Amino acid sequence: DFVSGWVGGCAGLLAGHPMDTMKVRQQALGKVRAISAISNTFKYEGIRGFYKGMGFPLLAAGTLNSIFFGVYGNALRKMSKGKSRPSFTDVFVCGCAGGVVQLSVACPVDVVKIKMQIQTGGSNKEWGLRQNGSGAPAAKIYKGPTACMIDLYRTGGIRGCYTGLGSMAIRDIPSFGQYMIFYELLSRKVAGEEREASGAALVFCGGMAGVLSWATIVPLDVIKSRVQADSITNPKYQGFLDCCVKSYRSEGLSVFMRGFSMVLLRAMPTNGAIFFAYVSTSNIIRSYFGKEKEDPEGDSETILKTAKNIDHETGVQSQNYNKWGEEIKEKNVVDATAETDLLRQ
């Protein structure tokens, strides 16, 4: 799970980070159009400018994916135990639970990422300034993510590293729940409830789930980005609500949709790449390391297995159902009663 999660997370980052950088700059640096953000970044910073702030997320990708997948999968098994299939309420609640737990790692990683992303290059007026969320020139220029993290800790302690935790929780907790509901709905329609999805279906379902989920939380993402980009020593915003009010008063209602186009452009390739790479890597690892463990209860199920392939009759994955059933018949090591018990584990 960890290796597959890391590969999936890295694939998603590589596919979507350039657009994420443009989104953050639009949201945190004031009235910057998408075209201007792209052209100025390339003109004054080159290709490297699009990948600013990617170091920490790249290192944490496996941890974040493993945390979410593990919590979601195990929670869903517990909540849907004894049911023919998990309800959408189960899916939503378990997705929210995974969103809560991943915040412990995701928040400091996101703070560093955003601090690095808003450091623009060049000398062209506004674009030449390295700004914070308040629109003023930043007091410090970070040479890299490690230097940024050290400075955050020295300046604000643990609290500084978790700047915007409340705003991030408001965005992430419900969005992870609805993300899994969108994926569940799409996967049932595209692949059916009792068979494996193809690689193309994985990309489509994962990508569209990301697009639909992100489209509903752009206003929350704008506020979260601004709070985390704000100065620690001299903050303009005193929290989520204060940022909402001040942003509206200074820039109007349109501010809450800042970066919307970049969000949608980023969501499809990012989430499609995550799902495709995660499942593909899991299949490769299983093919090299042999059969599944005999005790499936001890394994952390992948997101696809948990969300999509729960058998209606026994409550276990249909793919594993067939595999375990064939092994039992071939080896003839258990009687009919033991066979039924094993399949229901």
C-alpha positions in Angstrom: 0.0 0.0 0.0 2.8 2.4 0.9 4.8 1.8 -2.3 1.7 2.0 -4.5 0.5 5.1 -2.7 3.8 6.8 -3.1 3.9 6.0 -6.8 0.4 7.2 -7.3 1.0 10.3 -5.3 4.1 11.1 -7.3 2.4 10.5 -10.6 -0.4 12.9 -9.6 2.0 15.6 -8.5 4.1 15.4 -11.7 0.9 15.6 -13.7 -0.8 18.4 -11.8 1.7 20.5 -9.9 2.4 23.1 -12.6 -1.4 24.0 -12.7 -1.5 23.9 -8.9 1.3 26.5 -8.8 -0.7 28.8 -11.2 -3.9 28.2 -9.1 -2.1 29.2 -5.9 -0.6 32.3 -7.5 -4.0 33.4 -8.8 -5.6 32.9 -5.4 -2.9 34.4 -3.1 -1.2 37.1 -5.2 -4.3 39.2 -6.0 -5.8 39.9 -9.4 -3.7 37.7 -11.6 -5.3 36.2 -14.7 -4.5 32.6 -15.7 -2.8 33.5 -19.0 -0.7 36.2 -17.2 0.3 33.7 -14.5 1.4 31.1 -17.1 3.3 33.6 -19.4 5.0 35.5 -16.6 6.1 32.4 -14.8 7.6 30.9 -18.0 9.2 34.3 -19.0 10.8 35.1 -15.7 11.3 31.7 -14.1 11.4 29.2 -16.9 10.0 25.6 -16.5 11.3 25.4 -13.0 8.9 28.1 -11.9 6.0 25.8 -12.5 7.4 23.2 -10.2 8.2 25.4 -7.2 7.2 23.9 -3.9 7.0 20.4 -5.2 9.9 18.9 -3.0 8.0 18.3 0.2 4.8 17.1 -1.4 6.8 14.6 -3.5 8.5 13.2 -0.4 5.2 13.0 1.5 3.1 11.6 -1.3 3.3 8.0 -0.2 2.6 8.9 3.4 -0.5 10.9 2.6 -1.9 8.4 0.2 -1.2 5.5 2.5 -2.8 7.3 5.5 -6.0 8.1 3.5 -6.3 4.8 1.8 -5.6 2.9 5.0 -8.1 4.8 7.1 -10.8 4.8 4.5 -10.5 1.1 3.7 -10.5 -0.1 7.3 -13.2 2.3 8.4 -15.4 1.2 5.4 -15.0 -2.4 6.3 -16.1 -1.8 9.9 -19.1 0.3 9.0 -20.3 -2.0 6.2 -19.8 -5.2 8.1 -23.0 -7.3 7.8 -24.3 -5.3 4.9 -24.7 -6.5 1.3 -22.7 -3.4 0.2 -21.6 -0.1 1.8 -24.1 2.7 1.6 -23.3 6.1 0.3 -23.5 7.4 3.9 -20.8 4.8 4.8 -18.7 5.9 1.9 -19.0 9.6 2.8 -18.3 9.2 6.5 -15.3 7.0 5.9 -14.0 9.4 3.3 -14.3 12.3 5.8 -12.5 10.2 8.4 -9.6 9.7 6.0 -9.6 13.4 5.3 -9.3 14.2 9.1 -6.4 11.9 9.7 -4.3 12.9 6.7 -4.4 16.6 7.9 -1.6 15.8 10.4 0.8 15.4 7.5 -0.9 17.4 4.8 -1.1 20.7 6.6 2.6 21.5 7.2 3.4 20.1 3.7 0.9 22.4 2.1 2.1 25.5 4.1 5.7 25.0 2.8 4.4 24.3 -0.7 2.4 27.5 -0.8 5.2 29.6 0.7 7.5 28.4 -2.1 4.9 28.8 -4.8 4.2 32.5 -4.2 7.9 33.4 -4.5 7.8 34.8 -8.0 10.8 35.7 -10.1 11.8 38.5 -12.5 11.6 42.3 -12.2 8.3 43.0 -13.9 6.4 45.1 -11.4 4.1 42.9 -9.4 5.5 39.7 -10.8 9.0 40.7 -9.7 7.9 40.9 -6.1 7.9 37.9 -3.8 4.6 38.4 -2.0 2.7 37.0 0.9 -1.1 36.6 1.2 -1.6 40.3 2.2 -0.1 41.5 -1.1 3.0 43.1 0.5 6.5 42.0 -0.3 7.5 39.0 1.7 10.0 39.6 4.5 12.0 36.5 3.7 13.1 34.6 0.7 13.4 30.9 1.1 16.2 29.0 -0.7 14.3 25.7 -0.5 11.5 23.8 1.3 13.8 22.7 4.2 14.9 26.3 4.9 11.2 27.3 4.8 10.1 24.7 7.3 13.0 25.5 9.7 12.1 29.2 9.5 8.4 28.5 10.1 9.3 26.5 13.2 11.7 29.1 14.5 9.2 31.9 13.9 5.9 30.3 15.0 6.8 27.0 16.5 4.6 24.0 15.8 1.6 26.4 15.4 3.5 28.2 12.6 4.0 24.9 10.7 0.3 24.2 11.0 -0.8 27.6 9.8 -4.3 27.5 8.3 -5.1 24.0 9.8 -8.7 25.1 10.5 -9.2 26.4 7.0 -7.7 23.3 5.5 -10.0 21.1 7.6 -13.0 23.0 6.4 -11.9 22.3 2.9 -10.6 18.8 3.1 -12.9 16.9 5.5 -16.2 17.2 3.4 -14.3 17.2 0.1 -12.7 13.8 0.7 -16.1 12.4 1.6 -17.8 13.7 -1.5 -14.8 12.7 -3.6 -15.3 9.0 -2.7 -19.1 9.3 -3.4 -18.4 10.7 -6.9 -15.9 7.9 -7.5 -18.3 5.2 -6.3 -21.1 6.5 -8.5 -19.0 6.8 -11.6 -17.3 3.4 -11.1 -20.6 1.6 -10.8 -21.9 3.3 -13.9 -18.7 2.8 -16.0 -17.4 -0.6 -14.9 -20.4 -2.1 -13.1 -20.4 -3.3 -9.5 -19.1 -6.8 -9.9 -16.2 -6.5 -12.3 -12.8 -4.8 -12.5 -12.4 -1.5 -14.3 -10.0 -1.1 -17.2 -7.1 1.3 -17.1 -9.0 3.8 -19.1 -12.0 3.5 -16.8 -9.8 4.1 -13.8 -8.4 7.3 -15.3 -11.8 8.5 -16.3 -13.6 7.7 -13.0 -10.7 9.0 -10.8 -10.3 12.1 -13.0 -14.0 13.0 -13.1 -14.4 12.4 -9.4 -11.6 14.9 -8.9 -13.1 17.5 -11.2 -16.6 17.3 -9.6 -15.2 17.4 -6.1 -12.8 20.3 -6.7 -15.5 22.3 -8.6 -17.6 22.5 -5.4 -14.8 23.6 -3.1 -13.0 26.3 -5.0 -14.2 29.1 -2.6 -12.9 27.1 0.3 -9.6 26.5 -1.4 -9.2 30.2 -2.2 -9.6 31.1 1.5 -7.3 28.3 2.6 -4.6 29.4 0.2 -4.7 33.0 1.4 -4.6 32.1 5.0 -1.6 29.8 4.5 0.2 32.3 2.3 -0.2 35.0 4.9 2.6 36.3 7.0 3.2 34.5 10.3 4.7 37.5 12.1 2.3 40.2 10.7 -0.8 38.4 9.5 -3.5 40.2 7.6 -6.1 37.5 8.2 -7.1 36.3 11.7 -8.7 33.1 10.5 -11.1 31.6 7.9 -14.1 33.9 8.5 -11.9 37.0 8.7 -10.3 36.1 5.4 -13.7 35.6 3.8 -14.9 39.0 4.9 -11.8 40.9 4.0 -11.4 39.2 0.7 -15.0 40.0 -0.3 -14.8 43.6 0.8 -11.6 44.2 -1.2 -12.2 42.2 -4.3 -15.9 41.4 -4.5 -17.7 38.1 -4.9 -15.5 37.0 -7.9 -12.6 36.4 -5.5 -14.1 33.2 -4.3 -13.8 31.6 -7.8 -10.2 32.7 -8.3 -8.2 30.0 -10.0 -11.3 28.0 -11.0 -10.0 27.2 -14.5 -6.7 26.0 -13.2 -8.5 23.8 -10.6 -10.5 22.0 -13.3 -7.5 21.6 -15.6 -5.4 20.2 -12.8 -8.1 17.8 -11.4 -8.5 15.5 -14.3 -4.8 14.6 -15.0 -3.9 14.6 -11.3 -6.6 12.3 -10.0 -6.6 10.1 -13.1 -2.8 9.6 -12.8 -3.1 8.8 -9.1 -5.7 6.1 -9.5 -4.1 4.6 -12.6 -0.6 4.5 -11.1 -1.8 3.3 -7.7 -3.7 0.3 -9.1 -1.1 -0.5 -11.7 1.7 -0.5 -9.2 -0.4 -2.7 -6.8 -0.9 -5.3 -9.5 2.8 -5.3 -10.4 3.8 -5.8 -6.8 1.3 -8.6 -6.4 2.6 -10.3 -9.5 6.2 -10.2 -8.3 5.6 -11.2 -4.7 3.2 -13.9 -5.2 -0.3 -14.7 -3.8 -2.3 -12.7 -1.4 -1.8 -13.4 2.3 -3.9 -16.2 3.6 -5.4 -13.8 6.2 -7.1 -11.0 4.2 -8.1 -9.4 7.5 -4.5 -8.3 8.1 -4.1 -6.6 4.7 -4.8 -2.9 4.0 -7.2 -2.9 1.1 -6.7 -0.6 -1.8 -9.2 2.2 -2.4 -10.6 0.5 -5.5 -11.1 -2.8 -3.9 -12.8 -1.3 -0.9 -15.0 1.2 -2.8 -15.9 -0.8 -5.8 -15.5 -4.6 -5.6 -17.4 -5.6 -2.4 -19.4 -8.7 -3.1 -23.1 -8.5 -2.5 -23.6 -11.9 -1.1 -20.6 -12.4 1.2 -19.3 -8.8 1.8 -15.8 -9.6 0.4 -14.2 -8.5 -2.8 -15.5 -10.4 -5.8 -12.0 -10.8 -7.3 -10.6 -12.4 -4.1 -13.8 -14.4 -3.7 -13.2 -16.3 -6.9 -9.5 -16.6 -6.2 -9.9 -18.0 -2.7 -12.7 -20.3 -3.8 -10.6 -21.8 -6.5 -7.7 -22.4 -4.1 -10.0 -24.1 -1.6 -11.4 -26.4 -4.2 -8.0 -27.3 -5.7 -6.3 -28.0 -2.4 -9.3 -29.7 -0.8 -8.1 -28.8 2.7 -11.3 -27.6 4.2 -14.9 -28.9 4.2 -17.9 -26.9 3.0 -18.4 -25.2 6.4 -14.8 -24.0 6.7 -14.9 -22.8 3.1 -17.9 -20.6 3.8 -16.3 -19.2 6.9 -13.1 -18.4 5.0 -14.9 -16.6 2.3 -16.8 -14.4 4.8 -13.6 -13.1 6.5 
